[in-house]
Amino acid sequence: MDIISDLTELITEIFDAAAEFHEDLTRLDALETRLTKAGTSFVAKSLGKILEDADLFIMEAPHRKDLYNIQRKIARCLISCAGDVYYERTQVLNKADGTYHFLLDEMMKLPPDEHFTEGAEARILQDAAEASYSKAAERISTENQTVSKVTVMNKVHEILEELPLEEPAEKRCCSHLYIEADEDHIHRQDGGKELRGACIQGKLVYVFEGKESVREGRKELVNPFFFGGRYAGPEENARLWERVQEYILKNYDQSALKRVYISGDGGSWIRTGTDHIAKSVFVTDRFHLMKYINAAARQMLDDGDEVKGKIYKYIYKNKPGKLRKLFRRMKKSASVLDPVIACESFLENNWEAIRRAFTDKKVLGCSAEGHVSHIYSDRMSSRPMAWSETGADRMCRLRCFIKSCGASKVIDLVKARRERKQREHLPTGTDGIVISRETVRPKYTKAQLETAAYAERLYAELSSTLTRKQISIRLHKSLW
């Protein structure tokens, strides 16, 4: 591995840039740009040489020598966060079955058709979750390869349908859990064209332990975890709730858990959650209830406030009979009948859940609409854009994952996808191969030994140069 010459170039560039800056202290921007470019170039070159060094150790491993014959070296280029990474890896022939392999790529779980490092792919997904595919493509640094918005879209589409759930070190004890659910309506496209009036339903479900005040008038969820995606149809919807139940079982002590409250607007897909979540009951979101009641009361003209008060009174006192009589009178005098009928139907279909929202002291207010707006709408439906079914589904999952685990964990999604792809499609022959400087003694060439000696001289020279610069700075200070 000959990184010394690249290091020499880097240090020379740093000193040259520093000298240029010292001549004109107003050019800090030029200094920063020059050093950033020099640093990323050094990183990209170093990555390639380190990979080639790893390939050398694999070739020297006893397991390789027993099972594979070396054929030839073939170059490869990967796009990294630091730019293009060029390296050569060795192709080998399996003595037993005659198949060809690149053992280095297989050990890195790097598919043959992959053009990105894991870090670069994770960066693309992070950027795509926040901005358009085009902007995410622009943010990846590359010189000789093209990263298009279609490339970014394909990376989003490749995200696993079911994202990995981590095993906690220990289960948490909690007597009450809360689940809130709602959906966003995302404009749909097919073949690149928006379908007018067609929408994709992006479902959002999140589990949390309660709410705590962070400042006056603002509360935050305690230990929230988010699930999302299309989950279209009864079977997929059941799978969504089963995933939520799996998370609860993995993370919470079931002996301590007494009740799980599921809150939402009363949609059938939300209510079915009680069929899959143990110890759960449904609670109607009071915000949606208020919207129904306000819409019905507005049809009563001058009697609106009085009617609204009576509806809430009959809910509190559990008087469904009196409520039915009130709605019969309202229908006779309403200016528009539909909101009154809709409110009556909503109350009848969700009576127990509505009552629970008003009488159970453990029930909390529902903030599902706000979370839908923040997690989904900001990226997917509040702008004039349309999505394919796959794109909408994967983006929902990706943004939920980032909200739950943080952007730094996106690398885990990349690793999980590549591992699964390797298991399903790539036969590997790397079992038993161990590469380390302890098990494989490198054979240094004369040139490498000379490079090592040069490195020692370079270190001594740099130390002397730094000392001279420090003395020079002190002299300048004495003249200030």
Sequence and secondary structure as in RCSB ss.txt:
>XXXX:A:sequence
MDIISDLTELITEIFDAAAEFHEDLTRLDALETRLTKAGTSFVAKSLGKILEDADLFIMEAPHRKDLYNIQRKIA
RCLISCAGDVYYERTQVLNKADGTYHFLLDEMMKLPPDEHFTEGAEARILQDAAEASYSKAAERISTENQTVSKV
TVMNKVHEILEELPLEEPAEKRCCSHLYIEADEDHIHRQDGGKELRGACIQGKLVYVFEGKESVREGRKELVNPF
FFGGRYAGPEENARLWERVQEYILKNYDQSALKRVYISGDGGSWIRTGTDHIAKSVFVTDRFHLMKYINAAARQM
LDDGDEVKGKIYKYIYKNKPGKLRKLFRRMKKSASVLDPVIACESFLENNWEAIRRAFTDKKVLGCSAEGHVSHI
YSDRMSSRPMAWSETGADRMCRLRCFIKSCGASKVIDLVKARRERKQREHLPTGTDGIVISRETVRPKYTKAQLE
TAAYAERLYAELSSTLTRKQISIRLHKSLW
>XXXX:A:secstr
   HHHHHHHHHHHHHHHHHHHH TT HHHHHHHHHHHHHHHHHHHHHHHHHHHHHHHHHSHHHHHHEEEEEEEE
EEEEETTEEEEEEEEEEEETTT  EEEHHHHHTT  TT  B HHHHHHHHHHHHHS HHHHHHTS  SSS   HH
HHHHHHHTS SS      SS B  SEEEEEEEEEEEEEEETTEEEEEEEEEEEEEEEES EEEEETTEEEESS E
EEEE   HHHHHHHHHHHHHHHHHHHB TTT  EEEEEES  HHHHGGGGTSTTEEEEE HHHHHHHHHHHHGGG
GGGHHHHHHHHHHHHHTT HHHHHHHHHHHHHH SSSHHHHHHHHHHHHTHHHHHHHHH TT     HHHHHIII
IIHHHTSSS  B HHHHHHHHHHHHHHHHH GGGHHHHHHHHHHHHHHHH     TT    TTTS     HHHHH
HHHHHHHHHHHHHHHHHHHHHHHHHHHHH 
